[in-house]
Amino acid sequence: MEPNFIMLYVDSPAKSADFYTRLFGKKPVEASPTFALFILDSGIKFGLWSKHTVEPAAQMTGGGGEVAFSVVDSEQVDDTYSRWVKQGLSIAQEPVQMDFGYTFVALDPDNHRLRVYTMTEE
């Protein structure tokens, strides 16, 4: 058994779906006032559920974790950073070398952390 579904609790599924449509370059396969669902090329499902209607009620929303995007190399980290800055994403951490690799962190409209990284080769 392995996880195959990421669920984020958001203020407005429609607003967040617009944001992630631009980020992923694809539209959700399902959208309603309280929920939106993307199926990514990897097969992972990515859901956006209204924090006002989720049951049981969510105790924490944005900032309590992060969605991580692994890329091939530091050039792709920098390219993604530049593209996301141009798209107006808020940046919580500019590109930096850390002990695990080269990375930056952006925020979605609900302050969910979006980490882009490449691992340091050993």
C-alpha positions as CSV (number, residue, x, y, z in Angstrom):
1,M,0.0,0.0,0.0
2,E,1.4,3.4,-1.1
3,P,0.0,6.9,-1.0
4,N,-1.5,8.0,-4.3
5,F,-3.6,11.0,-3.4
6,I,-2.6,14.5,-2.1
7,M,-5.4,16.5,-0.5
8,L,-5.0,20.2,0.3
9,Y,-7.7,22.1,2.3
10,V,-8.3,25.5,0.6
11,D,-10.4,28.5,1.1
12,S,-11.8,28.5,-2.5
13,P,-11.4,25.3,-4.6
14,A,-12.2,27.4,-7.7
15,K,-9.5,29.9,-7.0
16,S,-7.0,27.2,-6.1
17,A,-8.0,25.1,-9.2
18,D,-7.2,28.2,-11.4
19,F,-3.8,28.5,-9.7
20,Y,-2.9,24.8,-10.1
21,T,-4.2,24.8,-13.7
22,R,-1.6,27.3,-14.5
23,L,1.1,25.5,-12.4
24,F,0.4,22.0,-13.8
25,G,-0.6,23.1,-17.3
26,K,-3.7,21.0,-17.2
27,K,-7.3,21.4,-16.0
28,P,-9.0,19.5,-13.2
29,V,-10.9,16.4,-14.2
30,E,-13.6,17.3,-11.6
31,A,-14.6,20.7,-10.2
32,S,-17.4,21.8,-7.9
33,P,-17.9,24.7,-5.4
34,T,-16.4,22.5,-2.7
35,F,-13.8,20.3,-4.4
36,A,-11.5,20.1,-7.4
37,L,-9.5,17.1,-8.6
38,F,-6.4,16.8,-10.9
39,I,-5.0,13.5,-12.1
40,L,-1.3,14.1,-12.8
41,D,0.7,12.4,-15.4
42,S,2.4,10.3,-12.7
43,G,-1.0,8.9,-11.8
44,I,-1.1,10.8,-8.5
45,K,-4.4,12.4,-7.7
46,F,-4.3,16.0,-6.4
47,G,-7.4,17.2,-4.6
48,L,-8.4,20.7,-3.4
49,W,-11.2,20.5,-0.7
50,S,-12.9,23.5,0.8
51,K,-11.6,23.9,4.3
52,H,-15.2,25.1,5.1
53,T,-16.8,21.8,4.2
54,V,-14.2,19.1,4.9
55,E,-15.4,16.5,7.4
56,P,-14.1,16.0,10.0
57,A,-13.1,19.7,10.2
58,A,-9.4,20.4,9.4
59,Q,-7.4,21.6,12.4
60,M,-4.6,23.1,10.2
61,T,-4.5,24.4,6.6
62,G,-1.7,26.0,4.7
63,G,1.8,25.9,6.0
64,G,1.5,22.7,8.0
65,G,3.4,20.6,5.3
66,E,4.6,20.9,1.8
67,V,4.1,19.5,-1.7
68,A,7.6,18.7,-3.2
69,F,8.5,18.7,-6.8
70,S,11.7,16.8,-7.7
71,V,13.5,18.1,-10.8
72,V,16.6,16.9,-12.7
73,D,19.2,19.5,-11.9
74,S,19.9,23.0,-10.4
75,E,19.2,24.6,-13.8
76,Q,15.7,23.3,-13.7
77,V,15.3,24.6,-10.1
78,D,16.3,28.1,-11.3
79,D,14.1,27.9,-14.4
80,T,11.1,26.9,-12.3
81,Y,11.8,29.6,-9.8
82,S,12.0,32.3,-12.6
83,R,8.8,31.1,-14.2
84,W,6.9,31.0,-10.9
85,V,8.1,34.5,-9.9
86,K,6.9,35.8,-13.3
87,Q,3.6,34.1,-12.7
88,G,3.3,36.0,-9.4
89,L,3.8,33.2,-6.9
90,S,4.8,34.3,-3.4
91,I,8.3,33.0,-2.6
92,A,9.0,31.9,1.0
93,Q,12.6,30.8,0.3
94,E,14.7,31.8,-2.7
95,P,16.9,29.2,-4.3
96,V,19.5,28.0,-1.9
97,Q,21.9,25.1,-1.4
98,M,20.9,23.0,1.6
99,D,22.3,19.8,3.0
100,F,20.0,17.6,0.9
101,G,20.2,19.6,-2.3
102,Y,19.4,22.8,-4.2
103,T,15.9,24.1,-3.5
104,F,13.4,26.9,-3.2
105,V,9.9,27.3,-1.7
106,A,6.9,29.1,-3.1
107,L,3.4,29.5,-1.6
108,D,0.0,28.8,-3.1
109,P,-3.0,31.1,-2.4
110,D,-3.7,29.3,0.9
111,N,0.0,29.4,1.9
112,H,0.6,25.7,1.2
113,R,4.4,25.3,0.7
114,L,5.5,24.2,-2.8
115,R,9.1,23.0,-2.6
116,V,11.1,22.5,-5.9
117,Y,14.4,20.7,-5.4
118,T,17.2,18.6,-6.9
119,M,19.1,16.2,-4.7
120,T,22.8,16.7,-4.1
121,E,24.8,14.0,-5.8
122,E,27.0,12.0,-3.4
